[in-house]
Amino acid sequence: MADPWLHIVGIGEDGLAGLLPATRAVVEAAEVIVGAERHHRLADSVGAERIAWPSPFDALIGTLEGLRGRRVVVLATGDPLWFSVGARIGREIDPAQITYHPQLSAFQLAAARMGWSLADVETLTVHGRPVEQMIAFIQPDARLLILTTGAETPARIAAFLAERGFGQSKMSVLANMGGAEEARIDGVAEAWNHTVPEFNTLAVECIAAPDAALLPRVPGLPDDLFRHDGTMTKQEVRAVTLAKLMPMRGALLWDIGTGCGSVAVEWMRGARYARAIGIEPRADRREMAAANALALGVPRLELVEGRVPQALEGLAAPDAVFIGGGLSRETFEAAWAALRPLGRMVCNAVTLESEALLVALHKDHGGQLVKLSVNRAAPVGGLTGWRPLMPVTQWSLVKR
């Protein structure tokens, strides 16, 4: 096998001086260096041909492939494989053709400045991604290290914290770490009004007020946290439903008849990088689902207009399917055919007709059939009594 022709080098604010001697030699021997303007500035003493990040950025792989056969170095910030360009390149170009040269990451530097153990913090990026996705990580006493997307991002995150009762959370913006112009700006979320450098890392120590919103990652959020029209998978049934769907890292859910999106939203909150497609024919319910996804920190929820089973055609194969609306044998068969091996299927029914279909499907395919009954305490005159919710028949099975 030929030696790797592509070197991806992490570089810090101390430039070439901060590189290991062997890594510095690789950069100095490069024929072509690819990177952002600040990367080129940090290595401006090297006399190689310079190429800026292409626009659009998706053209990067084509640019690199066109350089095959030359000594090519891509400069990245810190660790190229930690929320950085190295992982993207490695998905498109055989990793056997790449040598990675990691530098201290922004997370490692920030943790050292804060005196935090990396094992005890959540590391996030909102760089080039929706800032709202950090909302799912706002928890009492949580410590967050966040790669930001610009000078205005800390203020937006401060607003998210304050709106949810975490206004006393401590925030520190760390910029130019390891360089001559290193800076740190401290404050609290509810009073944040600082001007900060464009390129920064944000450290947040979440501090909850007594009335703070509690938004755990485990399923079963209160119903009133969702915008809905009364038709939704209720909290207790939703918790059971998600337990059977089993959210996993990077897995894809089809939420058929998504309504206000409560199941899809909790699926995405339940595991890092979990994805969901909500299929819903009504525009008003898709609008509610989009608003709920944004408010609860999963802005990447994908919503599809249409009726099943036709609307399922062409969608990426799912790891799990929930049918909460639009249940029919045709819809089940289409979803079951698309479901990946070890995929989980859960169908909920509240009408006698839908229940009869689930009983028939259970007879044909096996799985687990249960009836869920929930009673909630509610006022009865001046006293308190039990008010039952509609019982739900639930059928679940794993594709093996």
PALUM-790624 format. One record per residue (C-alpha): z, x, y; residue in three letters; residue number from 1. Coordinates in Angstrom, 2 decimals. Example, Ala and Ser with C-alpha at 12.3 -4.5 7.8 and 13.67 -1.06 7.14 Angstrom:
<recs>
+---------+---------+---------+------+------+
:       Z :       X :       Y : resn : resi :
+---------+---------+---------+------+------+
:    7.80 :   12.30 :   -4.50 :  ALA :    1 :
:    7.14 :   13.67 :   -1.06 :  SER :    2 :
+---------+---------+---------+------+------+
</recs>
This chain:
<recs>
+---------+---------+---------+------+------+
:       Z :       X :       Y : resn : resi :
+---------+---------+---------+------+------+
:    0.00 :    0.00 :    0.00 :  MET :    1 :
:   -0.87 :    1.30 :    3.47 :  ALA :    2 :
:    1.88 :    2.18 :    5.90 :  ASP :    3 :
:    2.84 :   -0.58 :    8.36 :  PRO :    4 :
:    0.54 :   -0.55 :   11.38 :  TRP :    5 :
:    2.68 :   -2.82 :   13.58 :  LEU :    6 :
:    6.07 :   -1.84 :   14.99 :  HIS :    7 :
:    8.27 :   -4.43 :   16.69 :  ILE :    8 :
:   10.87 :   -2.68 :   18.80 :  VAL :    9 :
:   13.95 :   -4.19 :   20.37 :  GLY :   10 :
:   14.72 :   -2.70 :   23.77 :  ILE :   11 :
:   17.67 :   -3.18 :   26.09 :  GLY :   12 :
:   18.28 :   -2.82 :   29.81 :  GLU :   13 :
:   18.81 :    0.94 :   29.32 :  ASP :   14 :
:   15.18 :    1.28 :   28.30 :  GLY :   15 :
:   13.94 :    4.21 :   26.23 :  LEU :   16 :
:   17.24 :    6.03 :   26.69 :  ALA :   17 :
:   18.99 :    3.41 :   24.57 :  GLY :   18 :
:   16.66 :    3.74 :   21.57 :  LEU :   19 :
:   17.36 :    5.78 :   18.47 :  LEU :   20 :
:   15.35 :    9.03 :   18.51 :  PRO :   21 :
:   13.08 :    7.86 :   15.67 :  ALA :   22 :
:   12.41 :    4.56 :   17.40 :  THR :   23 :
:   11.72 :    6.25 :   20.71 :  ARG :   24 :
:    9.22 :    8.50 :   18.96 :  ALA :   25 :
:    7.41 :    5.42 :   17.62 :  VAL :   26 :
:    7.13 :    3.96 :   21.13 :  VAL :   27 :
:    5.98 :    7.24 :   22.65 :  GLU :   28 :
:    3.30 :    7.64 :   19.96 :  ALA :   29 :
:    1.91 :    4.12 :   20.44 :  ALA :   30 :
:   -1.71 :    3.59 :   21.35 :  GLU :   31 :
:   -1.08 :    0.02 :   22.49 :  VAL :   32 :
:    2.14 :   -1.60 :   23.74 :  ILE :   33 :
:    2.43 :   -5.40 :   23.93 :  VAL :   34 :
:    5.24 :   -7.09 :   25.83 :  GLY :   35 :
:    6.46 :   -8.99 :   28.86 :  ALA :   36 :
:    6.45 :   -7.46 :   32.32 :  GLU :   37 :
:   10.13 :   -6.47 :   32.10 :  ARG :   38 :
:    9.55 :   -4.79 :   28.72 :  HIS :   39 :
:    6.72 :   -2.70 :   30.14 :  HIS :   40 :
:    8.92 :   -1.76 :   33.07 :  ARG :   41 :
:   11.67 :   -0.57 :   30.71 :  LEU :   42 :
:    9.20 :    1.73 :   28.94 :  ALA :   43 :
:    6.95 :    2.64 :   31.88 :  ASP :   44 :
:    6.97 :    6.38 :   31.14 :  SER :   45 :
:    4.84 :    5.95 :   28.02 :  VAL :   46 :
:    1.12 :    6.38 :   28.59 :  GLY :   47 :
:   -0.20 :    3.78 :   26.15 :  ALA :   48 :
:   -2.62 :    0.94 :   26.80 :  GLU :   49 :
:   -0.64 :   -2.07 :   28.02 :  ARG :   50 :
:   -1.15 :   -5.71 :   27.04 :  ILE :   51 :
:    0.90 :   -8.58 :   28.48 :  ALA :   52 :
:    2.02 :  -11.57 :   26.46 :  TRP :   53 :
:   -1.10 :  -13.72 :   26.10 :  PRO :   54 :
:   -1.33 :  -17.18 :   27.60 :  SER :   55 :
:   -0.97 :  -19.47 :   25.80 :  PRO :   56 :
:    1.62 :  -17.60 :   23.78 :  PHE :   57 :
:    0.15 :  -19.00 :   20.53 :  ASP :   58 :
:   -2.72 :  -16.55 :   21.05 :  ALA :   59 :
:   -0.38 :  -13.63 :   20.34 :  LEU :   60 :
:   -1.17 :  -13.44 :   16.61 :  ILE :   61 :
:   -4.91 :  -13.32 :   17.28 :  GLY :   62 :
:   -4.34 :  -10.60 :   19.88 :  THR :   63 :
:   -2.34 :   -8.52 :   17.41 :  LEU :   64 :
:   -4.84 :   -9.03 :   14.58 :  GLU :   65 :
:   -7.54 :   -7.70 :   16.90 :  GLY :   66 :
:   -5.55 :   -4.48 :   17.27 :  LEU :   67 :
:   -5.25 :   -3.82 :   13.53 :  ARG :   68 :
:   -6.02 :   -0.18 :   12.73 :  GLY :   69 :
:   -4.41 :    1.17 :   15.90 :  ARG :   70 :
:   -0.80 :    2.25 :   16.48 :  ARG :   71 :
:    0.65 :   -0.93 :   17.95 :  VAL :   72 :
:    4.15 :   -1.52 :   19.33 :  VAL :   73 :
:    5.45 :   -4.92 :   20.38 :  VAL :   74 :
:    8.46 :   -4.74 :   22.67 :  LEU :   75 :
:   11.07 :   -7.48 :   22.48 :  ALA :   76 :
:   14.56 :   -7.94 :   23.89 :  THR :   77 :
:   17.45 :   -6.85 :   21.69 :  GLY :   78 :
:   17.08 :   -7.86 :   18.04 :  ASP :   79 :
:   13.46 :   -8.96 :   17.44 :  PRO :   80 :
:   14.51 :  -11.17 :   14.51 :  LEU :   81 :
:   17.28 :  -13.12 :   16.27 :  TRP :   82 :
:   15.72 :  -15.99 :   18.27 :  PHE :   83 :
:   12.92 :  -13.65 :   19.21 :  SER :   84 :
:    9.24 :  -12.96 :   18.79 :  VAL :   85 :
:    9.66 :  -10.87 :   15.64 :  GLY :   86 :
:   10.34 :  -13.87 :   13.44 :  ALA :   87 :
:    7.28 :  -15.67 :   14.80 :  ARG :   88 :
:    5.04 :  -12.68 :   14.08 :  ILE :   89 :
:    6.53 :  -12.21 :   10.62 :  GLY :   90 :
:    5.56 :  -15.77 :    9.67 :  ARG :   91 :
:    1.89 :  -15.08 :   10.44 :  GLU :   92 :
:    1.44 :  -11.41 :    9.53 :  ILE :   93 :
:    2.55 :   -9.96 :    6.19 :  ASP :   94 :
:    6.03 :   -8.45 :    6.81 :  PRO :   95 :
:    4.97 :   -5.51 :    4.62 :  ALA :   96 :
:    2.67 :   -4.50 :    7.50 :  GLN :   97 :
:    5.50 :   -4.58 :   10.04 :  ILE :   98 :
:    8.40 :   -2.25 :   10.78 :  THR :   99 :
:   11.24 :   -3.77 :   12.77 :  TYR :  100 :
:   13.42 :   -1.64 :   15.03 :  HIS :  101 :
:   16.42 :   -3.75 :   16.12 :  PRO :  102 :
:   18.52 :   -3.03 :   19.20 :  GLN :  103 :
:   21.85 :   -4.61 :   20.08 :  LEU :  104 :
:   21.17 :   -8.30 :   20.67 :  SER :  105 :
:   22.21 :  -10.26 :   23.73 :  ALA :  106 :
:   24.64 :  -12.14 :   21.47 :  PHE :  107 :
:   26.33 :   -8.92 :   20.34 :  GLN :  108 :
:   26.59 :   -7.63 :   23.89 :  LEU :  109 :
:   27.88 :  -10.95 :   25.22 :  ALA :  110 :
:   30.46 :  -11.25 :   22.43 :  ALA :  111 :
:   31.67 :   -7.74 :   23.22 :  ALA :  112 :
:   31.95 :   -8.55 :   26.95 :  ARG :  113 :
:   33.89 :  -11.73 :   26.17 :  MET :  114 :
:   36.02 :  -10.19 :   23.42 :  GLY :  115 :
:   34.84 :  -12.87 :   20.97 :  TRP :  116 :
:   34.19 :  -12.43 :   17.28 :  SER :  117 :
:   30.59 :  -13.36 :   16.48 :  LEU :  118 :
:   31.82 :  -14.92 :   13.24 :  ALA :  119 :
:   33.72 :  -17.50 :   15.30 :  ASP :  120 :
:   31.02 :  -18.59 :   17.78 :  VAL :  121 :
:   27.86 :  -20.70 :   17.71 :  GLU :  122 :
:   24.77 :  -18.73 :   18.77 :  THR :  123 :
:   22.11 :  -20.90 :   20.40 :  LEU :  124 :
:   18.92 :  -20.56 :   22.34 :  THR :  125 :
:   17.43 :  -22.93 :   24.87 :  VAL :  126 :
:   14.88 :  -20.36 :   25.98 :  HIS :  127 :
:   11.59 :  -22.20 :   25.99 :  GLY :  128 :
:   13.25 :  -25.16 :   24.23 :  ARG :  129 :
:   14.86 :  -28.39 :   25.45 :  PRO :  130 :
:   18.21 :  -27.61 :   27.04 :  VAL :  131 :
:   19.61 :  -30.91 :   25.70 :  GLU :  132 :
:   19.77 :  -29.49 :   22.18 :  GLN :  133 :
:   23.01 :  -27.68 :   23.04 :  MET :  134 :
:   24.76 :  -31.04 :   23.51 :  ILE :  135 :
:   25.23 :  -31.39 :   19.74 :  ALA :  136 :
:   27.46 :  -28.29 :   19.80 :  PHE :  137 :
:   29.92 :  -29.49 :   22.44 :  ILE :  138 :
:   33.18 :  -29.68 :   20.48 :  GLN :  139 :
:   36.85 :  -29.11 :   21.41 :  PRO :  140 :
:   37.70 :  -25.39 :   21.37 :  ASP :  141 :
:   34.16 :  -24.38 :   20.40 :  ALA :  142 :
:   32.81 :  -21.10 :   21.74 :  ARG :  143 :
:   29.09 :  -21.00 :   22.47 :  LEU :  144 :
:   26.76 :  -18.12 :   23.29 :  LEU :  145 :
:   23.49 :  -19.46 :   24.68 :  ILE :  146 :
:   20.26 :  -17.67 :   25.53 :  LEU :  147 :
:   19.12 :  -19.57 :   28.59 :  THR :  148 :
:   15.72 :  -20.48 :   29.92 :  THR :  149 :
:   16.18 :  -19.60 :   33.60 :  GLY :  150 :
:   18.50 :  -19.44 :   36.60 :  ALA :  151 :
:   18.98 :  -23.22 :   36.71 :  GLU :  152 :
:   20.01 :  -23.64 :   33.05 :  THR :  153 :
:   23.76 :  -22.89 :   33.41 :  PRO :  154 :
:   24.06 :  -25.66 :   36.01 :  ALA :  155 :
:   22.37 :  -28.15 :   33.69 :  ARG :  156 :
:   24.70 :  -27.18 :   30.84 :  ILE :  157 :
:   27.69 :  -27.49 :   33.18 :  ALA :  158 :
:   26.60 :  -31.05 :   33.95 :  ALA :  159 :
:   26.32 :  -31.89 :   30.24 :  PHE :  160 :
:   29.86 :  -30.61 :   29.71 :  LEU :  161 :
:   31.34 :  -32.47 :   32.67 :  ALA :  162 :
:   29.63 :  -35.76 :   31.74 :  GLU :  163 :
:   31.25 :  -35.64 :   28.30 :  ARG :  164 :
:   34.79 :  -34.86 :   29.42 :  GLY :  165 :
:   34.59 :  -31.09 :   29.04 :  PHE :  166 :
:   34.60 :  -30.30 :   32.76 :  GLY :  167 :
:   37.38 :  -27.71 :   32.45 :  GLN :  168 :
:   35.29 :  -25.62 :   30.05 :  SER :  169 :
:   35.07 :  -21.97 :   31.05 :  LYS :  170 :
:   31.59 :  -20.58 :   31.67 :  MET :  171 :
:   30.46 :  -16.98 :   32.10 :  SER :  172 :
:   26.93 :  -15.94 :   32.94 :  VAL :  173 :
:   26.14 :  -12.41 :   31.74 :  LEU :  174 :
:   23.02 :  -10.73 :   33.11 :  ALA :  175 :
:   21.32 :   -7.35 :   32.74 :  ASN :  176 :
:   23.81 :   -6.34 :   30.07 :  MET :  177 :
:   23.73 :   -2.62 :   29.32 :  GLY :  178 :
:   21.83 :   -1.80 :   32.52 :  GLY :  179 :
:   22.76 :   -0.43 :   35.92 :  ALA :  180 :
:   22.66 :   -3.93 :   37.46 :  GLU :  181 :
:   24.83 :   -5.67 :   34.87 :  GLU :  182 :
:   26.54 :   -8.71 :   36.35 :  ALA :  183 :
:   29.04 :  -11.35 :   35.28 :  ARG :  184 :
:   29.66 :  -14.68 :   37.01 :  ILE :  185 :
:   32.61 :  -16.83 :   35.92 :  ASP :  186 :
:   33.47 :  -20.45 :   36.66 :  GLY :  187 :
:   34.32 :  -23.84 :   35.20 :  VAL :  188 :
:   31.81 :  -26.54 :   34.32 :  ALA :  189 :
:   32.93 :  -29.29 :   36.71 :  GLU :  190 :
:   32.84 :  -26.95 :   39.73 :  ALA :  191 :
:   29.83 :  -24.84 :   38.80 :  TRP :  192 :
:   27.72 :  -24.07 :   41.87 :  ASN :  193 :
:   26.74 :  -20.44 :   41.34 :  HIS :  194 :
:   23.39 :  -18.76 :   41.87 :  THR :  195 :
:   22.65 :  -16.59 :   38.86 :  VAL :  196 :
:   19.92 :  -14.14 :   37.80 :  PRO :  197 :
:   16.85 :  -15.61 :   36.11 :  GLU :  198 :
:   17.36 :  -13.74 :   32.83 :  PHE :  199 :
:   20.85 :  -14.34 :   31.48 :  ASN :  200 :
:   23.09 :  -15.24 :   28.55 :  THR :  201 :
:   25.70 :  -17.97 :   28.93 :  LEU :  202 :
:   29.13 :  -17.94 :   27.28 :  ALA :  203 :
:   30.97 :  -21.27 :   27.11 :  VAL :  204 :
:   34.51 :  -21.93 :   25.96 :  GLU :  205 :
:   34.67 :  -25.70 :   25.45 :  CYS :  206 :
:   37.88 :  -27.31 :   26.73 :  ILE :  207 :
:   38.26 :  -31.04 :   26.14 :  ALA :  208 :
:   40.06 :  -33.46 :   28.46 :  ALA :  209 :
:   42.19 :  -36.20 :   26.83 :  PRO :  210 :
:   39.36 :  -38.70 :   27.36 :  ASP :  211 :
:   36.56 :  -36.37 :   26.19 :  ALA :  212 :
:   33.82 :  -37.70 :   23.97 :  ALA :  213 :
:   34.30 :  -36.55 :   20.38 :  LEU :  214 :
:   30.91 :  -35.99 :   18.80 :  LEU :  215 :
:   31.41 :  -34.36 :   15.39 :  PRO :  216 :
:   28.47 :  -33.00 :   13.43 :  ARG :  217 :
:   29.51 :  -34.96 :   10.34 :  VAL :  218 :
:   27.85 :  -38.41 :   10.22 :  PRO :  219 :
:   29.48 :  -41.62 :   11.34 :  GLY :  220 :
:   29.38 :  -41.60 :   15.15 :  LEU :  221 :
:   30.71 :  -44.76 :   16.80 :  PRO :  222 :
:   28.11 :  -47.47 :   17.31 :  ASP :  223 :
:   28.75 :  -47.63 :   21.05 :  ASP :  224 :
:   27.47 :  -44.08 :   21.51 :  LEU :  225 :
:   23.97 :  -45.42 :   20.81 :  PHE :  226 :
:   21.81 :  -47.67 :   22.94 :  ARG :  227 :
:   20.84 :  -50.51 :   20.62 :  HIS :  228 :
:   19.93 :  -54.20 :   20.54 :  ASP :  229 :
:   22.43 :  -55.11 :   17.82 :  GLY :  230 :
:   20.07 :  -54.26 :   14.97 :  THR :  231 :
:   21.19 :  -50.88 :   13.70 :  MET :  232 :
:   22.76 :  -49.15 :   10.70 :  THR :  233 :
:   26.45 :  -49.54 :   11.53 :  LYS :  234 :
:   28.86 :  -46.62 :   11.66 :  GLN :  235 :
:   30.50 :  -46.98 :    8.24 :  GLU :  236 :
:   27.25 :  -47.70 :    6.38 :  VAL :  237 :
:   25.51 :  -44.94 :    8.32 :  ARG :  238 :
:   28.08 :  -42.39 :    7.15 :  ALA :  239 :
:   27.47 :  -43.36 :    3.52 :  VAL :  240 :
:   23.71 :  -43.38 :    4.07 :  THR :  241 :
:   23.69 :  -39.87 :    5.52 :  LEU :  242 :
:   25.89 :  -38.61 :    2.70 :  ALA :  243 :
:   23.23 :  -39.77 :    0.23 :  LYS :  244 :
:   20.37 :  -38.35 :    2.34 :  LEU :  245 :
:   22.12 :  -34.93 :    2.43 :  MET :  246 :
:   20.95 :  -33.26 :    5.68 :  PRO :  247 :
:   20.01 :  -29.62 :    5.08 :  MET :  248 :
:   18.87 :  -26.74 :    7.26 :  ARG :  249 :
:   15.28 :  -27.22 :    8.39 :  GLY :  250 :
:   14.74 :  -30.30 :    6.20 :  ALA :  251 :
:   12.52 :  -33.20 :    7.31 :  LEU :  252 :
:   13.53 :  -36.88 :    7.21 :  LEU :  253 :
:   11.27 :  -39.90 :    7.42 :  TRP :  254 :
:   13.30 :  -42.70 :    9.02 :  ASP :  255 :
:   11.22 :  -45.78 :    8.26 :  ILE :  256 :
:   12.05 :  -48.68 :   10.55 :  GLY :  257 :
:   14.04 :  -46.31 :   12.75 :  THR :  258 :
:   15.16 :  -48.94 :   15.27 :  GLY :  259 :
:   17.46 :  -47.22 :   17.77 :  CYS :  260 :
:   17.24 :  -44.00 :   15.74 :  GLY :  261 :
:   20.90 :  -43.77 :   14.70 :  SER :  262 :
:   20.18 :  -42.42 :   11.21 :  VAL :  263 :
:   17.51 :  -39.97 :   12.39 :  ALA :  264 :
:   19.74 :  -38.71 :   15.20 :  VAL :  265 :
:   22.70 :  -38.14 :   12.89 :  GLU :  266 :
:   20.46 :  -36.46 :   10.31 :  TRP :  267 :
:   19.30 :  -33.95 :   12.93 :  MET :  268 :
:   22.86 :  -33.34 :   14.14 :  ARG :  269 :
:   24.04 :  -32.84 :   10.57 :  GLY :  270 :
:   22.28 :  -29.53 :    9.85 :  ALA :  271 :
:   20.79 :  -26.71 :   11.93 :  ARG :  272 :
:   17.08 :  -27.17 :   12.61 :  TYR :  273 :
:   16.90 :  -30.44 :   10.65 :  ALA :  274 :
:   13.86 :  -32.47 :   11.70 :  ARG :  275 :
:   13.14 :  -36.18 :   11.66 :  ALA :  276 :
:   10.20 :  -38.51 :   12.16 :  ILE :  277 :
:   11.10 :  -42.06 :   13.11 :  GLY :  278 :
:    8.49 :  -44.72 :   12.30 :  ILE :  279 :
:    8.96 :  -47.84 :   14.41 :  GLU :  280 :
:    6.42 :  -50.50 :   15.47 :  PRO :  281 :
:    8.37 :  -51.81 :   18.50 :  ARG :  282 :
:    8.02 :  -49.89 :   21.76 :  ALA :  283 :
:   11.42 :  -51.00 :   23.10 :  ASP :  284 :
:   13.18 :  -49.61 :   20.03 :  ARG :  285 :
:   11.24 :  -46.35 :   20.17 :  ARG :  286 :
:   12.36 :  -46.02 :   23.78 :  GLU :  287 :
:   16.00 :  -46.53 :   22.74 :  MET :  288 :
:   15.63 :  -44.00 :   19.93 :  ALA :  289 :
:   14.21 :  -41.41 :   22.33 :  ALA :  290 :
:   17.06 :  -41.98 :   24.79 :  ALA :  291 :
:   19.66 :  -41.68 :   22.02 :  ASN :  292 :
:   18.10 :  -38.47 :   20.73 :  ALA :  293 :
:   18.22 :  -36.94 :   24.21 :  LEU :  294 :
:   21.79 :  -38.04 :   24.93 :  ALA :  295 :
:   23.14 :  -36.81 :   21.59 :  LEU :  296 :
:   21.50 :  -33.41 :   21.59 :  GLY :  297 :
:   18.46 :  -33.77 :   19.29 :  VAL :  298 :
:   15.56 :  -34.04 :   21.75 :  PRO :  299 :
:   12.99 :  -32.98 :   19.15 :  ARG :  300 :
:   13.11 :  -36.31 :   17.30 :  LEU :  301 :
:    9.48 :  -37.31 :   16.69 :  GLU :  302 :
:    8.63 :  -40.99 :   17.01 :  LEU :  303 :
:    5.57 :  -42.63 :   15.47 :  VAL :  304 :
:    4.21 :  -46.04 :   16.39 :  GLU :  305 :
:    2.89 :  -48.16 :   13.57 :  GLY :  306 :
:    3.61 :  -50.30 :   10.57 :  ARG :  307 :
:    4.24 :  -49.03 :    7.09 :  VAL :  308 :
:    2.83 :  -48.03 :    4.75 :  PRO :  309 :
:   -0.26 :  -47.25 :    6.88 :  GLN :  310 :
:    1.77 :  -45.30 :    9.47 :  ALA :  311 :
:    2.91 :  -42.83 :    6.80 :  LEU :  312 :
:   -0.58 :  -41.44 :    6.25 :  GLU :  313 :
:   -0.99 :  -37.86 :    7.45 :  GLY :  314 :
:    2.71 :  -37.18 :    8.10 :  LEU :  315 :
:    4.25 :  -33.93 :    6.87 :  ALA :  316 :
:    5.84 :  -34.28 :    3.43 :  ALA :  317 :
:    9.53 :  -35.21 :    3.78 :  PRO :  318 :
:   12.64 :  -33.81 :    2.12 :  ASP :  319 :
:   14.36 :  -37.17 :    2.50 :  ALA :  320 :
:   13.33 :  -40.75 :    3.22 :  VAL :  321 :
:   15.42 :  -43.58 :    4.60 :  PHE :  322 :
:   14.00 :  -47.10 :    4.54 :  ILE :  323 :
:   16.09 :  -49.30 :    6.79 :  GLY :  324 :
:   13.28 :  -51.60 :    7.87 :  GLY :  325 :
:    9.83 :  -52.51 :    6.62 :  GLY :  326 :
:   10.92 :  -52.37 :    2.98 :  LEU :  327 :
:    8.22 :  -53.30 :    0.47 :  SER :  328 :
:    7.11 :  -52.00 :   -2.90 :  ARG :  329 :
:    4.00 :  -50.54 :   -1.24 :  GLU :  330 :
:    6.09 :  -48.68 :    1.33 :  THR :  331 :
:    8.43 :  -47.34 :   -1.34 :  PHE :  332 :
:    5.53 :  -46.16 :   -3.50 :  GLU :  333 :
:    3.82 :  -44.38 :   -0.59 :  ALA :  334 :
:    7.04 :  -42.70 :    0.51 :  ALA :  335 :
:    8.04 :  -41.78 :   -3.04 :  TRP :  336 :
:    4.63 :  -40.18 :   -3.65 :  ALA :  337 :
:    4.95 :  -38.11 :   -0.48 :  ALA :  338 :
:    8.58 :  -37.08 :   -1.09 :  LEU :  339 :
:    9.00 :  -33.43 :   -2.05 :  ARG :  340 :
:   10.69 :  -32.40 :   -5.34 :  PRO :  341 :
:   14.50 :  -32.73 :   -5.07 :  LEU :  342 :
:   13.90 :  -35.11 :   -2.17 :  GLY :  343 :
:   16.40 :  -37.90 :   -1.50 :  ARG :  344 :
:   15.47 :  -41.55 :   -1.07 :  MET :  345 :
:   17.86 :  -44.16 :    0.35 :  VAL :  346 :
:   16.95 :  -47.81 :    0.92 :  CYS :  347 :
:   19.30 :  -50.32 :    2.59 :  ASN :  348 :
:   18.86 :  -54.10 :    2.39 :  ALA :  349 :
:   20.76 :  -57.03 :    3.93 :  VAL :  350 :
:   18.55 :  -59.99 :    2.89 :  THR :  351 :
:   18.46 :  -61.55 :   -0.57 :  LEU :  352 :
:   14.72 :  -60.92 :   -0.79 :  GLU :  353 :
:   15.09 :  -57.20 :   -0.03 :  SER :  354 :
:   18.05 :  -56.97 :   -2.38 :  GLU :  355 :
:   15.96 :  -58.47 :   -5.18 :  ALA :  356 :
:   13.31 :  -55.81 :   -4.58 :  LEU :  357 :
:   15.92 :  -53.03 :   -4.74 :  LEU :  358 :
:   17.24 :  -54.42 :   -8.01 :  VAL :  359 :
:   13.70 :  -54.36 :   -9.43 :  ALA :  360 :
:   13.04 :  -50.83 :   -8.14 :  LEU :  361 :
:   16.35 :  -49.66 :   -9.59 :  HIS :  362 :
:   15.34 :  -51.08 :  -12.97 :  LYS :  363 :
:   12.02 :  -49.21 :  -12.82 :  ASP :  364 :
:   13.20 :  -45.88 :  -11.39 :  HIS :  365 :
:   16.94 :  -45.56 :  -11.98 :  GLY :  366 :
:   19.16 :  -44.08 :   -9.31 :  GLY :  367 :
:   22.35 :  -45.56 :   -7.91 :  GLN :  368 :
:   22.69 :  -49.16 :   -6.75 :  LEU :  369 :
:   25.78 :  -50.14 :   -4.75 :  VAL :  370 :
:   26.90 :  -52.91 :   -2.43 :  LYS :  371 :
:   28.75 :  -51.88 :    0.71 :  LEU :  372 :
:   31.12 :  -54.32 :    2.41 :  SER :  373 :
:   32.85 :  -53.52 :    5.69 :  VAL :  374 :
:   35.48 :  -55.54 :    7.53 :  ASN :  375 :
:   36.62 :  -54.66 :   11.02 :  ARG :  376 :
:   39.83 :  -55.84 :   12.65 :  ALA :  377 :
:   39.13 :  -58.14 :   15.61 :  ALA :  378 :
:   41.04 :  -60.62 :   17.80 :  PRO :  379 :
:   41.56 :  -64.10 :   16.36 :  VAL :  380 :
:   43.01 :  -66.09 :   19.20 :  GLY :  381 :
:   46.15 :  -64.18 :   20.14 :  GLY :  382 :
:   46.36 :  -62.49 :   16.75 :  LEU :  383 :
:   44.21 :  -60.09 :   14.73 :  THR :  384 :
:   42.09 :  -60.72 :   11.66 :  GLY :  385 :
:   39.27 :  -59.26 :    9.64 :  TRP :  386 :
:   35.67 :  -59.88 :   10.66 :  ARG :  387 :
:   33.16 :  -58.94 :    7.97 :  PRO :  388 :
:   29.87 :  -57.24 :    8.71 :  LEU :  389 :
:   26.85 :  -58.31 :    6.68 :  MET :  390 :
:   27.10 :  -56.67 :    3.25 :  PRO :  391 :
:   24.49 :  -53.98 :    2.58 :  VAL :  392 :
:   22.85 :  -53.32 :   -0.77 :  THR :  393 :
:   22.01 :  -49.63 :   -1.02 :  GLN :  394 :
:   19.75 :  -47.96 :   -3.54 :  TRP :  395 :
:   19.57 :  -44.16 :   -3.67 :  SER :  396 :
:   17.94 :  -41.62 :   -5.96 :  LEU :  397 :
:   16.79 :  -38.00 :   -6.11 :  VAL :  398 :
:   13.22 :  -37.06 :   -7.01 :  LYS :  399 :
:   13.30 :  -34.67 :   -9.98 :  ARG :  400 :
+---------+---------+---------+------+------+
</recs>
